[in-house]
């Protein structure tokens, strides 16, 4: 496979890097519990004080763990699962045992188009200009609409800074004897990103670029098949902010993403072994406009609009030629507006509207695969309301509701209520109880109804089902926490999620027989009711500016209510441990991250399981000056890796040990 566009991408990166941003001190927070969050209540609250349990990945965490994309930034969130997307070099997010197509991924509160199947590939999102990432678990449909059954991952971007500043970061590393080139010293994976920004307090702008490349992963370089795919990913973005006065801010942004990937595999067709490959190109163009008004008054208003176009083209080949030229285009348009105002001394009322439109086009070898209509589309109109009510000094209640009218599925209502009660609150000690109940729903998307998700090279195809019905759920969350001097904390939370009309894939015997080529056909059906429940706890201690210890444990239980079996692909136990500290030399620090995941069912009915595993990562940072930083790391030091001879029943990591080093150069304010 040839990646011609990568040369243009690297040239753009080099141009941006010549004028490249901001000092590392701008990213530092005053402490984890003091982070401001907005996702749970749509208003700024300190993390310790929010009535909706929220977990945060800070800009400092992203920097010191050398995350290159959103997948790597989310690696250490307790209870969050990152699943490899079957047949692609990407990853999706599962929360509390709820699958990724029921988890919303947002950028500044605005949705994204699913890049594959029905889920967002979080490895395709670079960490350019991220202020923080907020994760809320449990149903959030009352606040964010359809697909918010399992929770939400909200990426909060940083506004352009005044003055003139820039930053350039690059790194490269090796998978050792699993480099596809066969050379252990080969830089089989590298990345570079750069930002330049400037302006005044009234008007500022920013230009950013990122490029990531991987040769893939191949334990047997002499053979054709390659378990880890090759890819090139490029992000370019431009944003400008205008604040004519302290009460108003307008923002406009355009972003362009491109990915080219190549997979290689063999098909067994006795007595022949056929070498095959698939090239895939994904492009996303995203335009956003937003306004924030009344920022220093009681009546605050905001609006936002997004237009996103996603193209996903695939082409398969063998030594004798190419076939299955499939081209798909999805569009997403959304306009949102909201108002918020304090009422009396104990209420803060909020409300808003959302208007959505989605379209889907798909062809195979030039012919439409969407039936009689060459283009499918759906629209919805939604309204929501929420009250933050303080009936007493220690009790906070946050009821809310969303109404949705869908062009294809009619009207749905999703209520919710969250509550927080402070047991003790002094200058040094905070103790509280926190809980919530919320209804969730998910309207079948256009891909589930019409899209053909073709993995025939892996032996299966998933076809859309037009007659699907929406899913409905109810989520219960209850827990509490303690904090000492805002530097040590312990939180625990119990959860239960019930989902009805669950959309899952099942074998389509008639369609399989009609193909007559050995490829199994699956289709979507509303055939299941599922329940997930469990317990999660997190703890942390920041004894000083330079030391930090964090830990988390999650127990997840699941049940298919129709069969009584556990759900597949949900490990019962997950644990995270993180430790950051200084070394003897001024400016030199280290970070260690330990992750454990227990075994999980491949097929609960048959009793087959994928093994559990433990991985450890070590990161080093050397801040030479405000302008220069050196860093290095070793990911998966334990070299845990799946058995590729039994890959269908082994879901351990694809990549083994990865060693790398890099450099950051900054200038300006």
C-alpha positions in Angstrom: 0.0 0.0 0.0 1.2 3.5 -0.8 0.6 6.5 1.4 1.1 9.4 -1.0 -0.8 11.9 1.1 1.6 11.4 4.1 4.3 13.4 2.3 1.9 16.4 2.0 0.8 16.0 5.6 4.4 16.0 6.9 5.1 19.1 4.8 2.2 20.9 6.4 3.4 19.8 9.8 6.8 21.1 9.1 5.4 24.5 8.1 3.4 24.8 11.3 6.3 23.6 13.4 8.5 26.4 12.1 6.3 28.8 14.1 5.2 26.6 16.8 3.0 26.9 21.4 2.6 27.5 24.9 4.7 26.7 27.8 4.0 23.6 29.8 3.0 25.7 32.8 -0.2 26.7 31.0 -1.3 23.1 31.2 -0.8 22.6 34.9 -3.8 22.3 37.2 -3.9 23.4 40.8 -4.9 19.9 41.8 -7.1 17.1 40.4 -10.1 17.8 42.6 -10.1 21.5 41.6 -10.5 20.8 37.9 -13.6 22.5 36.4 -16.1 20.2 34.7 -19.2 20.9 32.7 -20.5 17.6 31.2 -22.6 16.3 34.1 -24.6 19.5 34.8 -23.8 21.8 31.7 -22.4 24.4 34.2 -18.9 24.8 35.4 -18.3 23.0 38.7 -15.2 21.9 40.5 -14.8 18.2 40.3 -15.1 17.6 44.0 -18.4 19.5 44.2 -20.3 18.2 41.2 -23.5 16.3 41.8 -22.9 14.0 38.8 -19.9 11.6 39.1 -17.3 12.7 36.6 -13.8 11.4 35.8 -11.3 13.7 34.2 -8.2 13.2 32.0 -6.3 16.4 32.5 -4.0 18.2 30.0 -1.2 17.4 32.5 -2.0 13.7 32.4 -2.1 13.7 28.6 1.3 15.5 28.5 3.2 13.3 31.0 1.9 10.0 29.6 2.8 11.1 26.0 -0.7 10.4 24.6 -0.8 10.9 20.9 -4.6 10.4 20.4 -7.8 10.1 22.5 -7.4 6.3 22.8 -4.1 6.7 24.5 -5.4 9.6 26.7 -8.2 7.3 28.0 -6.0 4.3 28.8 -5.9 4.9 32.5 -9.6 5.9 33.2 -10.9 3.3 35.8 -13.6 1.0 34.5 -13.4 2.3 31.0 -12.7 -0.4 28.4 -10.9 0.2 25.1 -11.9 -2.4 22.6 -10.1 -3.2 19.3 -12.5 -2.6 16.4 -12.7 -5.9 14.5 -11.1 -5.6 11.1 -9.7 -2.1 11.7 -6.6 -0.5 13.3 -8.8 1.4 15.8 -10.4 1.3 19.2 -13.9 2.1 20.7 -15.1 2.9 24.2 -17.2 0.7 26.5 -18.5 2.0 29.9 -19.9 -0.1 32.8 -20.3 -3.1 30.5 -22.3 -1.1 28.0 -21.1 -1.4 24.4 -19.5 1.5 22.5 -22.5 2.2 20.2 -24.4 3.3 23.3 -21.6 5.6 24.5 -21.5 9.2 23.1 -18.2 10.7 22.1 -18.5 14.5 21.9 -16.2 17.4 21.1 -17.1 20.5 23.2 -20.6 19.0 23.7 -21.2 18.4 20.0 -21.6 14.8 18.5 -19.3 13.1 16.0 -20.2 10.8 13.1 -19.4 7.1 13.8 -16.3 6.2 11.8 -17.0 2.5 11.7 -20.1 0.4 12.3 -22.0 2.5 14.8 -19.1 3.7 17.0 -16.5 6.4 17.0 -12.9 5.3 16.6 -11.2 7.2 19.4 -7.7 6.3 18.0 -8.5 8.6 15.1 -8.8 11.7 17.3 -5.5 13.4 18.0 -4.9 15.3 21.3 -4.4 18.6 19.6 -5.3 21.5 21.9 -7.3 19.4 24.4 -7.9 21.2 27.8 -9.3 18.0 29.4 -11.5 15.0 28.7 -14.6 14.4 30.9 -16.2 10.9 31.3 -19.7 10.5 32.8 -21.0 7.0 33.2 -24.6 5.9 33.1 -27.6 7.1 31.0 -27.2 10.8 29.9 -29.9 10.9 27.3 -31.8 13.6 29.3 -28.9 15.9 28.6 -27.3 14.7 25.4 -30.0 12.7 23.5 -30.0 9.4 21.7 -27.2 6.9 22.3 -26.4 8.2 25.7 -27.3 4.9 27.4 -23.9 3.9 28.7 -22.4 7.4 29.2 -20.5 10.1 27.5 -16.9 11.0 26.7 -16.7 14.8 26.2 -13.5 16.3 24.8 -13.1 19.9 25.9 -10.8 21.9 23.7 -8.6 24.9 24.8 -9.4 28.3 23.3 -6.6 30.1 21.4 -4.4 32.1 23.7 -3.4 35.8 23.2 0.2 36.8 22.5 2.3 34.6 20.2 3.3 31.1 21.2 4.0 27.7 19.6 5.0 24.1 20.3 6.3 21.2 18.3 6.5 17.6 19.5 7.8 14.5 17.8 8.6 11.0 18.8 9.5 7.6 17.2 9.7 4.1 18.5 10.1 0.4 17.8 8.3 -2.9 18.4 11.6 -4.7 18.2 11.5 -8.1 16.5 7.8 -7.4 15.6 8.6 -4.6 13.3 7.2 -5.5 9.8 10.5 -4.6 8.3 12.3 -7.3 10.3 14.8 -4.7 11.6 14.5 -4.4 15.4 16.0 -0.8 15.4 13.6 0.4 12.7 11.3 3.4 13.8 8.2 1.5 12.9 5.9 4.0 14.5 6.3 7.8 14.7 4.3 10.9 15.2 4.6 14.7 15.1 2.3 17.5 16.1 2.5 21.3 16.1 0.5 24.3 17.1 0.9 28.0 16.6 -1.4 30.6 18.1 -1.7 34.3 18.8 -3.7 37.4 18.9 -5.2 39.7 21.5 -7.7 39.3 24.4 -10.4 40.3 21.9 -9.3 38.3 18.8 -7.1 35.2 18.7 -6.5 32.3 16.3 -4.7 29.0 16.2 -3.5 26.6 13.5 -2.6 23.0 14.5 -1.5 19.9 12.7 -0.8 16.3 13.7 0.6 13.2 11.9 0.8 9.6 13.2 2.3 6.7 11.3 2.6 3.0 12.0 4.1 0.3 9.9 1.9 -2.2 11.8 2.8 -5.2 13.9 4.1 -8.4 12.5 5.5 -11.3 14.6 6.4 -13.1 11.4 7.7 -10.5 8.9 8.5 -13.2 6.3 4.8 -14.2 5.9 2.1 -12.2 4.0 -0.4 -11.8 6.9 0.1 -8.9 9.3 -1.9 -8.9 12.6 -1.4 -5.1 13.2 -2.4 -2.8 10.4 -0.3 -0.1 8.7 -1.8 3.4 8.9 -1.2 7.1 8.4 -3.4 9.6 10.2 -3.3 13.3 9.7 -5.2 16.1 11.5 -5.3 19.8 10.4 -7.4 22.3 12.3 -8.0 26.1 12.4 -9.9 28.0 15.1 -10.5 31.6 15.7 -12.2 33.3 18.8 -13.6 36.8 18.9 -14.6 38.4 22.2 -15.9 41.9 21.6 -16.4 42.3 25.3 -16.4 40.3 28.5 -20.0 39.1 28.0 -19.7 37.6 24.5 -17.4 35.2 22.7 -17.8 33.8 19.2 -15.8 30.8 17.9 -15.4 29.3 14.4 -13.4 26.2 13.6 -12.7 23.9 10.7 -10.9 20.6 11.0 -9.8 18.0 8.5 -8.9 14.4 9.3 -7.5 11.8 6.9 -6.5 8.2 7.5 -5.1 5.6 5.1 -4.7 2.1 6.4 -3.8 -1.2 4.9 -4.5 -4.7 6.2 -3.1 -8.0 5.0 -4.5 -11.5 5.6 -4.7 -15.0 4.2 -7.9 -16.8 3.2 -7.9 -20.6 3.6 -9.6 -22.2 0.5 -8.2 -25.8 0.6 -6.0 -26.7 -1.1 -5.2 -23.1 -1.7 -4.0 -20.3 0.6 -5.0 -16.9 -0.9 -3.1 -13.8 0.0 -5.5 -10.8 0.3 -5.5 -7.2 1.4 -7.7 -4.3 2.1 -6.9 -0.6 1.7 -9.2 1.9 3.5 -9.4 5.7 3.3 -11.3 7.7 5.9 -11.7 11.5 5.7 -13.7 13.7 8.0 -14.3 17.4 7.4 -15.9 19.3 10.4 -17.1 22.9 10.5 -18.3 24.4 13.8 -19.6 27.8 14.9 -20.6 28.7 18.5 -21.5 31.6 20.6 -21.4 32.2 24.4 -23.3 35.2 25.6 -24.0 36.8 29.0 -20.8 35.3 30.5 -20.8 37.8 33.4 -24.6 38.1 33.9 -27.4 36.1 35.4 -28.9 35.3 32.1 -26.4 33.2 30.1 -27.1 31.9 26.6 -25.2 29.8 24.1 -25.6 28.3 20.7 -23.6 26.0 18.4 -23.7 24.5 15.0 -21.8 21.7 13.4 -21.6 20.2 9.9 -19.6 17.1 9.5 -18.9 15.0 6.4 -17.4 11.5 6.7 -16.2 9.4 3.8 -15.1 5.8 4.2 -13.8 4.0 1.1 -12.5 0.5 1.0 -10.9 -1.6 -1.8 -9.9 -5.3 -1.5 -7.3 -7.0 -3.6 -5.5 -10.2 -4.4 -2.6 -11.0 -6.6 -5.0 -11.3 -9.5 -6.7 -7.9 -9.1 -9.0 -5.6 -7.1 -12.6 -6.1 -6.1 -15.4 -4.8 -3.7 -14.9 -1.1 -4.3 -17.1 0.2 -1.5 -17.7 3.9 -0.9 -19.8 5.4 1.9 -20.5 9.0 2.9 -22.2 10.1 6.1 -23.2 13.6 7.0 -24.2 15.1 10.4 -25.8 18.5 10.9 -26.8 19.9 14.3 -27.9 23.2 15.7 -28.2 23.7 19.4 -29.2 26.6 21.6 -29.6 27.0 25.4 -30.4 29.4 28.2 -29.6 29.4 31.9 -30.7 31.7 34.7 -30.7 31.7 38.5 -34.2 31.9 40.0 -34.3 33.0 43.6 -31.6 31.9 45.9 -31.9 28.1 45.4 -32.7 27.4 41.8 -30.7 27.6 38.5 -32.9 26.8 35.5 -31.6 25.7 32.1 -33.2 24.7 28.9 -32.4 24.2 25.3 -33.2 22.8 21.8 -31.4 20.7 19.4 -32.1 20.1 15.7 -30.4 17.2 13.9 -30.1 15.8 10.4 -28.2 12.8 9.3 -27.7 11.3 5.8 -26.0 8.1 4.4 -24.9 7.1 0.9 -23.2 3.8 0.1 -22.2 2.1 -3.1 -20.4 -1.1 -4.1 -18.7 -1.1 -7.5 -20.7 1.9 -8.4 -24.2 0.5 -7.5 -26.2 1.7 -4.4 -26.4 -0.7 -1.5 -29.2 1.2 0.2 -32.1 -0.4 -1.7 -34.6 1.7 -3.7 -33.3 5.0 -2.4 -29.8 6.1 -3.2 -29.6 8.2 0.0 -31.1 7.6 3.4 -31.7 10.3 6.0 -33.3 11.0 9.3 -34.1 14.2 11.3 -35.0 15.0 14.9 -36.1 17.9 16.9 -35.4 17.9 20.7 -36.0 20.0 23.7 -34.6 19.7 27.2 -34.9 21.3 30.6 -33.0 21.1 33.9 -33.2 22.6 37.4 -30.3 22.7 39.8 -32.1 23.1 43.1 -30.5 23.6 46.6 -33.4 23.0 49.0 -31.0 23.1 52.0 -27.3 24.0 52.5 -26.3 20.4 52.3 -28.6 18.9 49.7 -28.5 19.5 45.9 -31.1 18.1 43.5 -30.7 18.2 39.7 -33.9 17.0 37.9 -34.1 17.1 34.1 -36.0 15.8 31.0 -35.5 15.6 27.3 -38.2 15.3 24.6 -37.3 14.0 21.1 -39.4 13.9 18.0 -37.7 11.6 15.4 -38.7 11.6 11.7 -38.7 7.8 11.6 -39.5 6.8 15.2 -41.9 9.4 16.7 -41.6 10.9 20.2 -39.4 9.8 23.1 -39.1 11.2 26.6 -36.0 10.7 28.9 -36.3 12.0 32.5 -33.5 11.9 35.0 -32.6 13.1 38.5 -29.3 13.5 40.3 -28.7 14.3 43.9 -25.8 15.1 46.3 -25.9 15.4 50.0 -22.9 16.7 52.0 -22.4 14.7 55.2 -19.6 16.9 56.4 -17.9 20.0 54.8 -15.1 21.8 56.6 -11.9 23.5 55.4 -10.1 20.2 55.5 -12.7 17.4 55.2 -15.4 16.8 52.7 -17.8 13.8 52.8 -20.8 13.3 50.6 -23.3 10.9 49.1 -24.2 11.1 45.5 -26.7 9.2 43.2 -28.9 9.4 40.2 -31.6 7.7 38.2 -31.9 8.3 34.5 -33.8 6.9 31.5 -31.9 6.4 28.3 -32.8 5.6 24.7 -31.1 5.0 21.4 -32.7 5.4 18.0 -31.3 2.9 15.5 -28.9 4.8 13.3 -28.7 4.8 9.6 -25.8 2.4 9.5 -27.7 -0.2 11.5 -30.7 0.1 9.3 -29.0 0.3 5.9 -25.2 0.0 6.0 -23.3 -3.1 4.8 -20.4 -3.6 7.2 -18.2 -5.8 5.1 -15.6 -8.0 6.7 -15.8 -10.9 4.2 -12.0 -11.1 4.3 -12.6 -12.2 7.9 -15.4 -14.5 7.0 -18.5 -12.4 7.8 -20.7 -9.5 6.6 -23.2 -7.5 8.7 -26.2 -6.1 6.8 -28.5 -3.4 7.9 -32.1 -4.0 9.0 -34.6 -1.3 8.1 -37.3 -2.4 10.6 -35.3 -1.9 13.8 -37.0 -0.3 16.9 -35.3 2.0 19.4 -33.6 0.7 22.5 -34.7 1.9 26.0 -32.8 1.8 29.3 -32.8 2.9 32.9 -29.6 3.5 34.8 -29.1 3.7 38.6 -25.9 5.2 40.1 -25.3 5.5 43.9 -22.1 6.2 45.8 -20.2 8.6 47.9 -16.8 10.0 48.6 -14.3 11.5 51.1 -11.7 14.2 50.5 -9.0 15.5 52.9 -7.5 18.9 52.1 -8.5 18.4 48.5 -5.3 16.4 48.1 -6.4 12.9 49.1 -9.7 11.3 48.0 -11.7 8.1 48.0 -14.9 7.5 46.0 -17.1 4.5 45.5 -20.1 3.9 43.2 -22.5 1.1 42.6 -24.3 1.0 39.3 -27.1 -0.9 37.5 -28.1 -0.5 33.8 -31.1 -2.3 32.4 -31.5 -2.2 28.6 -34.6 -3.3 26.6 -35.0 -3.9 22.9 -31.3 -4.3 22.7 -30.0 -4.3 19.1 -27.6 -7.1 18.4 -26.4 -9.1 15.4 -27.6 -12.6 14.7 -26.9 -15.1 11.9 -29.0 -14.6 8.7 -29.2 -18.1 7.4 -31.1 -17.3 4.2 -28.7 -14.5 3.2 -25.7 -16.7 3.9 -27.1 -19.5 1.7 -27.8 -17.0 -1.0 -24.1 -15.8 -1.1 -22.9 -19.4 -1.5 -19.2 -18.3 -0.9 -18.6 -19.4 2.6 -19.0 -15.9 4.1 -21.5 -15.8 7.0 -24.1 -13.0 6.9 -25.4 -11.4 10.0 -28.2 -8.8 10.4 -29.4 -6.6 13.3 -32.3 -7.5 15.4 -34.1 -6.2 18.6 -33.7 -9.5 20.3 -32.3 -9.1 23.7 -32.7 -7.6 27.2 -29.5 -7.0 29.1 -28.4 -5.9 32.5 -25.1 -4.8 33.7 -24.3 -4.0 37.4 -21.3 -3.7 39.6 -19.1 -1.6 41.8 -16.3 0.9 41.1 -14.0 2.8 43.3 -11.2 5.3 42.8 -8.7 6.8 45.1 -5.9 9.3 44.9 -3.3 11.2 46.9 -1.3 14.3 45.9 1.1 14.9 48.8 3.0 17.6 46.9 3.2 19.3 43.6 5.5 16.6 42.2 4.0 13.4 43.7 0.7 11.7 42.8 -0.8 8.3 43.5 -4.0 7.1 41.9 -5.8 3.7 42.0 -9.1 2.3 40.7 -11.0 -1.0 40.7 -14.2 -2.0 38.9 -16.3 -5.1 39.3 -18.7 -5.7 36.4 -21.4 -8.3 36.3 -23.7 -8.8 33.3 -26.6 -10.9 32.2 -28.5 -11.6 29.0 -32.0 -11.7 30.6 -33.4 -14.0 27.9 -30.8 -16.8 28.4 -29.4 -16.1 31.8 -25.8 -16.2 30.4 -23.3 -13.5 31.0 -22.6 -11.1 28.1 -19.6 -11.6 26.0 -16.5 -9.4 26.0 -17.1 -8.0 29.6 -14.3 -8.8 32.1 -15.5 -9.0 35.7 -12.4 -7.3 37.2 -10.4 -4.3 36.1 -7.8 -2.4 38.1 -5.6 0.7 37.5 -2.7 2.0 39.4 -0.7 5.2 38.7 2.3 6.7 40.3 4.1 10.0 39.4 7.2 11.4 41.1 10.5 13.3 40.6 13.9 11.9 40.1 17.2 13.3 41.5 17.9 15.8 38.7 15.9 19.0 38.6 13.2 18.8 35.9 13.4 15.0 35.6 10.3 13.0 36.5 8.8 9.6 36.0 5.3 8.1 35.7 4.2 4.5 36.0 0.9 3.0 34.9 -0.3 -0.5 35.8 -3.4 -2.1 34.3 -5.1 -5.4 35.1 -8.0 -7.0 33.3 -9.4 -10.4 34.2 -10.5 -13.1 31.7 -13.7 -12.4 29.7 -16.1 -14.6 27.8 -15.6 -15.1 24.1 -18.8 -17.1 24.0 -20.6 -17.4 27.3 -23.0 -20.1 26.0 -20.0 -22.3 25.0 -17.9 -21.3 28.1 -14.9 -20.2 26.0 -12.8 -17.4 27.6 -10.1 -15.0 26.6 -7.2 -14.9 29.1 -6.7 -12.1 31.6 -3.6 -10.0 31.5 -1.5 -7.3 33.2 0.4 -4.5 31.5 2.8 -1.8 32.8 3.9 1.4 31.2 6.8 3.6 32.2 7.2 7.2 31.2 10.2 9.6 31.7 10.1 13.4 31.2 13.0 15.8 31.4 12.1 19.5 31.4 15.4 21.1 30.5 13.9 24.6 30.3 10.6 26.3 29.5 11.5 25.8 25.8 12.8 22.2 25.7 11.6 18.8 27.0 12.9 15.4 26.4 10.8 12.3 27.0 10.9 8.5 26.6 8.7 5.6 27.4 8.2 1.9 27.4 4.6 0.7 26.8 3.6 -2.8 27.8 6.8 -3.6 29.6 5.4 -7.0 30.5 5.1 -7.8 26.8 1.6 -9.2 27.1 0.3 -10.2 23.7 -2.4 -12.4 22.2 -1.7 -15.7 20.7 -2.2 -15.0 17.0 -2.6 -18.7 16.2 -5.9 -18.5 18.3 -6.8 -14.8 17.7 -10.5 -15.5 17.6 -10.5 -16.5 21.2 -7.7 -14.3 22.6 -8.4 -10.6 23.1 -5.2 -9.6 24.8 -3.3 -6.7 23.3 -2.3 -6.8 19.7 1.0 -4.9 20.3 3.8 -6.2 22.5 6.5 -4.0 24.0 7.0 -0.6 22.4 10.0 1.6 23.2 10.2 5.2 22.1 11.7 8.6 22.7 10.8 12.2 21.7 11.3 15.9 22.0 9.1 19.0 22.6 10.2 22.5 21.6 8.2 25.5 22.8 8.4 29.3 22.4 6.3 32.3 23.4 4.2 33.1 26.4 
